[in-house]
């Protein structure tokens, strides 16, 4: 029995040593993942400081984050900096309607989980922007917003609201083909025509899906609409342009006179809280006929 004691002590020591080694290896492994993730990102120090400061507020309200970017300039194509080598681009200084909504959603979801670091924000945005959260070149980025809604719903980040009827009285049958029909408008597709096959498969998988939406004539200042659409919901404006599903994006906000939208506006050239109601906004646009609604979980 006395001979067993040193063996037991040595065994525990070896086990502890292996456990410590395992922890160190794991720490190095995950640290390496974080470093690589940041190395594959494009951002400025100003962007990282903005994100950390906003997450440090402790606020979990979508509208809080939506309004933090009011006045930021509208700039299109900010994600297209690396046409030959896709990277996660983070630009909080210049926004278009898609990147604006993407950043607001990522901030809100991180805040609701109590996440406050830039690395955690990067991870969330990466999951939102790429199929299954995995960047594998330009075609792996989610290019059509109907696909963004579908993939982010599958991952549990959002859910699309399609009831009740009214006001969800219309049905959109998605038919997307714009990217493969107009590859000259996309720098990556001009340089890499081999990407078109993967983009075409994505378009085919989305085409034919149907979604309930609220047509323009149902966007009055009614009790039904106020119950159906909440402050902070994502507004996806349905497109009448052949080959496109969504014309524009914004964040829903209620005023006394009805439903409004906060958006990165190409008309105003900045992020703005629209002064006109959604009904008035859509009545002025010929390429749109209603809105789909997405809610953060």
C-alpha positions in Angstrom: 0.0 0.0 0.0 2.9 2.3 0.8 4.3 1.6 -2.7 1.1 2.8 -4.3 1.1 6.3 -2.8 4.0 7.7 -4.9 2.4 6.2 -8.0 -1.0 7.8 -7.2 0.7 11.1 -6.6 2.7 10.8 -9.8 -0.5 9.9 -11.7 -2.3 12.9 -10.4 0.7 15.1 -11.2 0.9 13.7 -14.8 -2.9 14.2 -15.2 -2.7 17.7 -14.0 0.3 18.4 -16.2 -1.6 17.0 -19.3 -4.6 19.0 -18.4 -2.6 22.2 -18.1 -0.9 21.4 -21.5 -4.4 20.8 -23.0 -5.6 24.1 -21.7 -2.6 25.9 -23.1 -3.0 24.3 -26.5 -6.7 25.1 -26.6 -6.0 28.7 -25.5 -3.4 29.0 -28.3 -5.7 27.4 -30.8 -8.6 29.7 -30.1 -6.3 32.7 -29.9 -5.0 31.8 -33.3 -8.6 31.6 -34.6 -9.3 35.1 -33.3 -6.1 36.5 -34.7 -6.8 34.9 -38.1 -10.4 36.2 -38.0 -9.2 39.7 -37.4 -6.4 39.4 -40.0 -9.1 38.5 -42.6 -11.0 41.6 -41.7 -10.7 45.1 -43.1 -11.4 47.9 -40.6 -9.9 51.0 -39.1 -9.0 51.8 -35.5 -11.9 54.3 -35.6 -14.3 51.4 -36.5 -13.1 49.2 -33.7 -13.3 52.1 -31.2 -16.8 52.9 -32.3 -18.0 49.3 -31.9 -16.5 48.9 -28.5 -17.8 52.2 -27.2 -21.3 51.4 -28.4 -21.3 47.9 -26.9 -20.0 49.4 -23.7 -23.2 51.4 -23.3 -25.0 48.3 -22.1 -28.1 49.3 -24.2 -30.0 46.4 -25.8 -32.5 48.4 -27.9 -32.4 48.2 -31.7 -33.4 51.9 -32.1 -30.6 53.0 -29.8 -28.0 51.5 -32.2 -30.0 52.6 -35.3 -29.9 56.2 -34.2 -26.2 56.2 -33.3 -25.3 56.4 -37.0 -27.6 59.3 -37.9 -25.8 61.6 -40.2 -23.1 59.1 -41.3 -22.6 59.5 -45.1 -24.2 57.1 -47.5 -21.5 55.3 -49.6 -22.2 52.4 -51.9 -20.0 49.4 -52.6 -17.9 49.6 -49.4 -17.7 45.8 -49.3 -16.1 45.5 -52.7 -12.6 46.5 -51.8 -11.1 43.0 -52.4 -12.6 41.6 -55.6 -9.9 38.9 -55.8 -9.7 38.0 -52.2 -13.0 38.2 -50.3 -12.6 39.7 -46.7 -15.0 40.8 -44.0 -15.2 44.5 -44.5 -16.3 46.5 -41.4 -17.0 50.2 -42.1 -19.0 52.2 -39.6 -17.9 55.5 -41.1 -19.6 55.0 -44.5 -22.8 53.0 -44.9 -25.3 51.8 -47.5 -28.7 50.4 -46.6 -27.5 46.8 -46.3 -24.3 47.4 -44.3 -26.2 49.8 -42.1 -28.8 47.2 -41.2 -26.1 44.5 -40.9 -24.1 46.6 -38.4 -27.1 47.6 -36.3 -28.3 44.0 -36.1 -24.9 42.7 -35.1 -24.5 45.4 -32.4 -27.9 44.6 -31.0 -27.5 40.9 -30.9 -24.0 41.2 -29.2 -25.4 43.6 -26.6 -28.3 41.3 -25.8 -25.8 38.5 -25.1 -23.7 40.8 -22.9 -20.8 40.7 -25.5 -18.7 43.8 -25.4 -15.5 43.1 -27.4 -14.7 43.9 -31.0 -13.8 40.3 -31.6 -17.2 39.2 -30.6 -18.8 41.8 -32.9 -16.6 40.5 -35.8 -17.8 37.0 -35.1 -21.4 38.0 -35.1 -21.1 40.0 -38.3 -19.2 37.2 -40.0 -22.1 34.8 -39.2 -24.7 37.2 -40.5 -22.9 38.0 -43.8 -21.8 34.6 -45.1 -23.6 31.4 -45.7 -23.5 29.3 -42.6 -21.1 31.9 -41.1 -18.2 30.7 -43.3 -16.3 32.9 -45.8 -15.2 30.9 -48.8 -14.8 33.6 -51.4 -17.2 36.1 -53.0 -20.0 33.7 -53.8 -20.2 32.7 -50.1 -21.3 36.2 -49.2 -25.1 36.5 -48.9 -26.0 38.8 -51.8 -29.8 38.7 -51.9 -31.6 39.9 -48.8 -34.3 37.1 -49.0 -31.4 34.7 -48.6 -30.0 36.8 -45.7 -33.4 36.5 -44.0 -33.6 32.8 -44.6 -30.0 32.0 -43.4 -30.2 34.3 -40.4 -33.6 32.8 -39.4 -32.1 29.4 -39.6 -29.2 30.4 -37.3 -31.8 31.9 -34.8 -30.8 35.5 -35.1 -34.1 36.8 -36.7 -37.5 35.7 -37.7 -39.6 36.9 -40.6 -43.1 38.2 -39.6 -45.8 37.3 -42.1 -49.0 37.5 -40.1 -51.7 38.6 -39.4 -53.8 39.2 -42.5 -54.5 42.2 -42.7 -52.1 43.9 -43.0 -50.0 41.0 -44.6 -52.4 40.8 -47.6 -50.0 40.3 -50.4 -47.6 37.5 -51.5 -44.2 38.0 -53.1 -43.0 35.1 -55.3 -39.2 35.6 -55.4 -37.6 35.5 -58.8 -33.9 36.5 -58.6 -31.5 36.6 -61.5 -30.1 40.2 -61.4 -26.5 39.3 -60.6 -26.0 36.7 -63.3 -27.9 38.9 -65.9 -25.8 41.9 -65.0 -22.3 40.6 -64.0 -20.7 43.8 -65.5 -22.1 45.7 -62.5 -20.1 43.6 -60.0 -16.3 43.9 -60.0 -15.7 40.4 -58.6 -17.9 38.9 -61.3 -16.2 40.9 -64.0 -12.8 39.6 -62.8 -13.9 36.1 -62.0 -16.7 34.8 -64.4 -16.1 31.4 -62.8 -18.1 32.6 -59.8 -21.3 32.9 -61.9 -22.1 29.2 -61.6 -22.2 29.4 -57.8 -24.2 32.6 -57.9 -26.6 31.1 -60.4 -27.2 28.1 -58.1 -28.0 30.4 -55.2 -30.5 32.3 -57.4 -32.1 29.1 -58.5 -32.5 27.9 -54.9 -34.2 31.1 -53.9 -36.5 31.5 -56.9 -40.0 30.4 -56.4 -40.2 30.9 -52.6 -43.2 32.9 -51.5 -43.5 35.4 -48.6 -46.4 37.3 -47.2 -45.8 41.1 -47.2 -47.6 44.3 -46.4 -48.6 46.2 -49.7 -48.4 50.0 -49.8 -52.2 50.3 -49.5 -52.1 48.6 -46.1 -49.6 51.1 -44.6 -52.0 53.4 -43.0 -51.7 54.6 -39.4 -54.0 51.7 -38.2 -54.2 49.6 -35.0 -53.6 46.5 -37.1 -50.3 47.9 -38.5 -49.1 49.1 -35.2 -49.6 45.6 -33.7 -48.0 43.9 -36.7 -44.8 46.1 -37.0 -42.7 46.9 -34.0 -40.1 49.6 -33.3 -36.8 48.2 -34.3 -38.1 45.7 -36.9 -36.1 45.4 -40.1 -38.1 46.8 -43.1 -37.3 45.1 -46.4 -39.0 47.0 -49.3 -40.2 44.6 -52.0 -38.8 45.3 -55.4 -40.5 45.5 -58.8 -37.2 45.5 -60.7 -36.9 42.3 -62.7 -34.5 39.9 -61.1 -34.4 41.6 -57.7 -36.3 40.7 -54.5 -35.6 43.7 -52.2 -35.2 47.3 -53.3 -34.1 48.9 -50.0 -33.7 48.3 -46.2 -34.3 50.2 -43.0 -35.3 50.1 -39.4 -38.9 50.6 -38.4 -39.8 53.5 -36.0 -43.3 54.7 -35.1 -44.2 58.4 -35.0 -47.5 59.9 -34.1 -48.5 60.1 -37.8 -47.6 56.5 -38.6 -44.8 54.2 -39.5 -41.4 55.7 -40.5 -38.0 54.3 -41.3 -34.4 54.9 -40.3 -32.2 54.1 -43.3 -28.9 54.8 -45.1 -30.5 56.9 -47.8 -29.0 57.3 -51.3 -31.5 60.2 -51.7 -30.4 62.1 -48.7 -26.8 60.8 -49.0 -26.6 59.9 -45.3 -28.3 57.9 -42.5 -31.5 59.6 -41.7 -34.8 59.2 -39.9 -37.3 59.7 -42.7 -39.7 62.6 -42.2 -42.3 61.0 -44.4 -44.3 57.9 -43.5 -43.6 54.6 -45.1 -46.8 54.9 -47.1 -45.7 58.3 -48.5 -42.2 57.0 -49.1 -43.4 54.0 -51.2 -45.9 56.1 -53.1 -43.0 58.1 -54.4 -41.1 55.0 -55.6 -42.0 53.2 -58.8 -39.8 50.2 -58.2 -41.4 49.1 -54.9 -44.9 48.0 -53.8 -44.7 47.0 -50.1 -42.6 45.8 -47.2 -41.5 42.6 -45.6 -40.8 42.6 -41.9 -38.0 40.9 -40.0 -37.7 40.8 -36.2 -34.6 40.2 -34.1 -35.0 37.3 -31.7 
